[in-house]
Amino acid sequence: MAPNADVSATDDLADEAASLDGYFSDAPLNPEPKYPPLDNTFDRCVVITNLPKVPEAKYEKLSKVVLKLVSRIGNLATYEGADFSGFFMPKAEDGNTAGCAFIEYESPSDAKKAMEVLENYKFDKNHMLHVTLHERASRLAEVEEGEFQQPEPEPFKERPNTMSWFEDSCQRDQFALRQGKETEVYWSDGRGEPVVDYDGAREKKAGVNWCDYYVQWSPKGSYFATLVPNKGVILWGGKNFEKLGRFAAAGVDFVVFSPQENYMMTNNNNRNDPNAIKIFSIQSGKCLRAFPLYPKDYLDPSLSESEGAAIPPPSFQWSHDDKYLARMGKDLISVFETPSMKLLEKRSLATDGIHEFQFSPKANIIAYWAPEHKNQPAHVDLIEIPSRKKLRQKNLFNVSKCSMVWQESGEYLGVKVTRHTKSKKTLYNSIELFRVNEPGIPVEMMDVKDAVISFAWEPQGSRFAIIHAENPSSTKVNVTFYDMFKTLETEKKKGKKSGGKDKQIVAEVNKVETLEGKQCNCIFWSPAGRTIILAALGDSASGTLEFYDVDSKSLVIKEHYRANQVLWDPSGRTLATTVSQPIGGGHFKFAMDNGYILWTFQGKQLAQASFEAFYQFQWRPREMLSTKKEIAEISKNIKKYEKQFNAFDEAKKRKQRLQETKGKRKSRAEFRATMDRLKEWRARQKPERMDLLGGYDSEDDGNFITKEVTIETVLNSKEELIY
């Protein structure tokens, strides 16, 4: 039976093989599985050190805390079929944790972001984290241990003196121009034509452009930034405008310096760039942090693309001492500390419904306003940073809009409030005035019947001016001046000298005067105070400029047709009015008017220049080195310095006069030398001349007869009776 069974099985296999004939390939079996490419870079991995070392009992709790922290930055890597979630915290031989952790993210960008965010992160009161890329940690592990060898220091290279322009003996100011393809820096003495200081000659010789876009001075005038959108920002400084540093910021549109010149912010205005805004340290050149153009959840997702594009991005604001950088978000203000650029106390400042905020120019105080929100009225708040203490809150009702204006010295805050009636058909204005430096920060409200078109503080004083009219579109407006203090005269008390009055200054808003029927839409106080410019700017305006002295009441009227900018120099000596166009194009129909005019603060024209393509005019800022007390002392003893100033001015005028007459004096000297040579030649010919004339000397006065004739002429006669 067994042999028959084997035969049957063999037949069945043969039949099966015949039925499957053609299904198998004759090619030899050589399997090559397709595995995913092996990643040897480890660029997605970071090593976190200086973690707490805990025993086995606390291992799970610490793991959850660290895992929650690192997961906020990005998604951790996961592998199908592997028991690894992108997080590993090793243990030491004693069973405690080793004080470090290995993290793997899904992308290299998240790993780099973890380095920026978690470096020097305060995990608890005893541990500050340090984060290193795995690749760098591997290289550090291969470094041989041995005795430390002090590296040779690089040769000292003195940096250019960025304040050298302060040493100018004539105390001149500077300004920068962008016109055509040229970028030029000029000296201005406030008396005559400007003189070129530097025009990029060194860069022209090297065949490169000094600037392709706009320029920007730093707040104290130490640095000069030129924008090259394809590369970034280049800083220049020193007597010869030497290159101080380059900052990579592709597509940069504008830059903002911090008030103390320690940091610089670049912005490319690209809504799709997560690093559109970059914060750089000027000294190190390092990018401290980058931000997107809009904060998270700032834009309503229900808005269309065109509606979202119409909403401007919220701006960053620096504190006066560079310690803080703040930005408005949705119902909050995010305040970052420098230089770490970490969120202050790890949380934002809650401000429901906030519309606008501003830092005080002289203190770490944030002023913001918010409209009516839920059951709360509109309000203006003053918040102290970093304590977050609310110094003052002013509730407002029926508010349509607010705008805040700080006085330059931070002593006062003005809030222009546009209110509406209950029907919301009629609008009216009021101005809230905060006395910031006084106890309790008292607030005074000033009702204005007219529409307030413009509001401006005197830079270092207590006065302010407003432009107002019955209708905002009126061609004729009124300009009113106010003072935050009022002088009262009272009769002197008994025992004092009779016939006089005591003057008492009280903190009360005082109307000084009103100028009626003016054609202006902007006002510009001089940095020195006292003088104000009433200007009609814009394409449809007349370009009228009124130089008004608030103290002496003197008025000078000038005109710069189609002017669109009024710019005071830092000293208040010189004013520039410009007609300019954007670099991107536009305003070409006004090309014949493009240029600038320089004026004295009294309205006298000093210089004028026209350009076919004129983009930018910017004065170099000058830091105020003297205190108010020192300035008052100098003003008091001005006659003491008057002779010195007059002597200096006379010497300068004489030098200028000699320079202007240099050619004339050279020609006169050449003429006199020629005359002396001819006289000498004639003297040598005298003997020959006398021989030809038979001994007669025509130059001898004894050979002539002299007669004196007196002629009297009556020019005028007058008869007068004397009693």
Rosetta blueprint (number, residue, H / E / L):
1 M L
2 A H
3 P H
4 N H
5 A H
6 D H
7 V H
8 S H
9 A H
10 T H
11 D H
12 D H
13 L H
14 A H
15 D H
16 E H
17 A H
18 A H
19 S H
20 L L
21 D L
22 G L
23 Y L
24 F L
25 S L
26 D L
27 A L
28 P L
29 L L
30 N L
31 P L
32 E L
33 P L
34 K L
35 Y L
36 P L
37 P L
38 L L
39 D L
40 N L
41 T L
42 F L
43 D L
44 R L
45 C E
46 V E
47 V E
48 I E
49 T E
50 N L
51 L L
52 P L
53 K L
54 V L
55 P L
56 E H
57 A H
58 K H
59 Y H
60 E H
61 K H
62 L H
63 S H
64 K H
65 V H
66 V H
67 L H
68 K H
69 L H
70 V H
71 S H
72 R L
73 I L
74 G L
75 N L
76 L E
77 A L
78 T L
79 Y L
80 E L
81 G L
82 A L
83 D L
84 F L
85 S L
86 G L
87 F E
88 F E
89 M L
90 P L
91 K E
92 A L
93 E L
94 D L
95 G L
96 N L
97 T E
98 A L
99 G L
100 C E
101 A E
102 F E
103 I E
104 E E
105 Y E
106 E L
107 S L
108 P H
109 S H
110 D H
111 A H
112 K H
113 K H
114 A H
115 M H
116 E H
117 V H
118 L H
119 E L
120 N L
121 Y L
122 K E
123 F E
124 D E
125 K L
126 N L
127 H E
128 M E
129 L L
130 H E
131 V E
132 T E
133 L E
134 H H
135 E H
136 R H
137 A H
138 S H
139 R H
140 L H
141 A H
142 E L
143 V L
144 E L
145 E L
146 G L
147 E L
148 F L
149 Q L
150 Q L
151 P L
152 E L
153 P L
154 E L
155 P L
156 F L
157 K L
158 E L
159 R L
160 P L
161 N L
162 T L
163 M L
164 S H
165 W H
166 F H
167 E H
168 D L
169 S L
170 C L
171 Q L
172 R L
173 D E
174 Q E
175 F E
176 A E
177 L E
178 R E
179 Q E
180 G L
181 K L
182 E E
183 T E
184 E E
185 V E
186 Y E
187 W E
188 S E
189 D L
190 G L
191 R L
192 G L
193 E L
194 P L
195 V E
196 V E
197 D E
198 Y E
199 D L
200 G L
201 A H
202 R H
203 E H
204 K H
205 K H
206 A H
207 G L
208 V L
209 N L
210 W L
211 C L
212 D L
213 Y L
214 Y L
215 V E
216 Q E
217 W E
218 S L
219 P L
220 K L
221 G L
222 S L
223 Y L
224 F E
225 A E
226 T E
227 L E
228 V E
229 P L
230 N L
231 K L
232 G E
233 V E
234 I E
235 L E
236 W E
237 G E
238 G L
239 K L
240 N L
241 F L
242 E E
243 K E
244 L E
245 G E
246 R E
247 F E
248 A E
249 A L
250 A L
251 G L
252 V L
253 D L
254 F E
255 V E
256 V E
257 F E
258 S L
259 P L
260 Q L
261 E L
262 N L
263 Y E
264 M E
265 M E
266 T E
267 N E
268 N L
269 N L
270 N L
271 R L
272 N L
273 D L
274 P L
275 N L
276 A L
277 I E
278 K E
279 I E
280 F E
281 S E
282 I L
283 Q L
284 S L
285 G L
286 K L
287 C E
288 L E
289 R E
290 A E
291 F E
292 P L
293 L L
294 Y L
295 P L
296 K L
297 D L
298 Y L
299 L L
300 D L
301 P L
302 S L
303 L L
304 S L
305 E H
306 S H
307 E H
308 G H
309 A H
310 A L
311 I L
312 P L
313 P L
314 P L
315 S L
316 F E
317 Q E
318 W E
319 S L
320 H L
321 D L
322 D L
323 K L
324 Y E
325 L E
326 A E
327 R E
328 M E
329 G E
330 K L
331 D L
332 L E
333 I E
334 S E
335 V E
336 F E
337 E E
338 T L
339 P L
340 S L
341 M L
342 K E
343 L E
344 L H
345 E H
346 K H
347 R L
348 S L
349 L E
350 A E
351 T L
352 D L
353 G L
354 I L
355 H L
356 E E
357 F E
358 Q E
359 F E
360 S L
361 P L
362 K L
363 A L
364 N L
365 I E
366 I E
367 A E
368 Y E
369 W E
370 A E
371 P L
372 E L
373 H E
374 K L
375 N L
376 Q E
377 P L
378 A E
379 H E
380 V E
381 D E
382 L E
383 I E
384 E E
385 I L
386 P L
387 S L
388 R L
389 K L
390 K E
391 L E
392 R E
393 Q E
394 K E
395 N E
396 L E
397 F L
398 N L
399 V E
400 S E
401 K E
402 C E
403 S E
404 M E
405 V E
406 W E
407 Q L
408 E L
409 S L
410 G L
411 E L
412 Y E
413 L E
414 G E
415 V E
416 K E
417 V E
418 T E
419 R E
420 H E
421 T L
422 K L
423 S L
424 K L
425 K L
426 T L
427 L E
428 Y E
429 N E
430 S E
431 I E
432 E E
433 L E
434 F E
435 R E
436 V L
437 N L
438 E L
439 P L
440 G L
441 I L
442 P L
443 V E
444 E E
445 M E
446 M E
447 D E
448 V E
449 K L
450 D L
451 A E
452 V E
453 I E
454 S E
455 F E
456 A E
457 W E
458 E L
459 P L
460 Q L
461 G L
462 S L
463 R E
464 F E
465 A E
466 I E
467 I E
468 H E
469 A E
470 E L
471 N L
472 P L
473 S L
474 S L
475 T L
476 K L
477 V E
478 N E
479 V E
480 T E
481 F E
482 Y E
483 D E
484 M L
485 F L
486 K E
487 T E
488 L E
489 E E
490 T E
491 E E
492 K L
493 K L
494 K L
495 G L
496 K L
497 K L
498 S L
499 G L
500 G L
501 K E
502 D E
503 K E
504 Q E
505 I E
506 V E
507 A L
508 E L
509 V L
510 N E
511 K E
512 V E
513 E E
514 T E
515 L E
516 E E
517 G E
518 K E
519 Q L
520 C L
521 N L
522 C E
523 I E
524 F E
525 W E
526 S L
527 P L
528 A L
529 G L
530 R L
531 T E
532 I E
533 I E
534 L E
535 A E
536 A L
537 L L
538 G L
539 D L
540 S L
541 A L
542 S L
543 G L
544 T E
545 L E
546 E E
547 F E
548 Y E
549 D E
550 V L
551 D L
552 S L
553 K L
554 S L
555 L E
556 V E
557 I E
558 K E
559 E E
560 H L
561 Y L
562 R L
563 A L
564 N L
565 Q E
566 V E
567 L E
568 W E
569 D L
570 P L
571 S L
572 G L
573 R L
574 T E
575 L E
576 A E
577 T E
578 T E
579 V E
580 S L
581 Q L
582 P L
583 I L
584 G L
585 G L
586 G L
587 H L
588 F H
589 K H
590 F H
591 A H
592 M H
593 D H
594 N L
595 G E
596 Y E
597 I E
598 L E
599 W E
600 T E
601 F L
602 Q L
603 G L
604 K L
605 Q E
606 L E
607 A E
608 Q E
609 A E
610 S E
611 F L
612 E L
613 A L
614 F E
615 Y E
616 Q E
617 F E
618 Q E
619 W E
620 R L
621 P L
622 R L
623 E L
624 M L
625 L L
626 S L
627 T L
628 K H
629 K H
630 E H
631 I H
632 A H
633 E H
634 I H
635 S H
636 K H
637 N L
638 I H
639 K H
640 K H
641 Y H
642 E H
643 K H
644 Q H
645 F H
646 N H
647 A H
648 F H
649 D H
650 E H
651 A H
652 K H
653 K H
654 R H
655 K H
656 Q H
657 R H
658 L H
659 Q H
660 E H
661 T L
662 K H
663 G H
664 K H
665 R H
666 K H
667 S H
668 R H
669 A H
670 E H
671 F H
672 R H
673 A H
674 T H
675 M H
676 D H
677 R H
678 L H
679 K H
680 E H
681 W H
682 R H
683 A H
684 R H
685 Q L
686 K H
687 P H
688 E H
689 R H
690 M H
691 D H
692 L H
693 L L
694 G L
695 G L
696 Y L
697 D L
698 S L
699 E L
700 D L
701 D H
702 G H
703 N H
704 F L
705 I L
706 T L
707 K L
708 E L
709 V L
710 T L
711 I L
712 E L
713 T L
714 V L
715 L L
716 N L
717 S L
718 K L
719 E L
720 E L
721 L L
722 I L
723 Y L
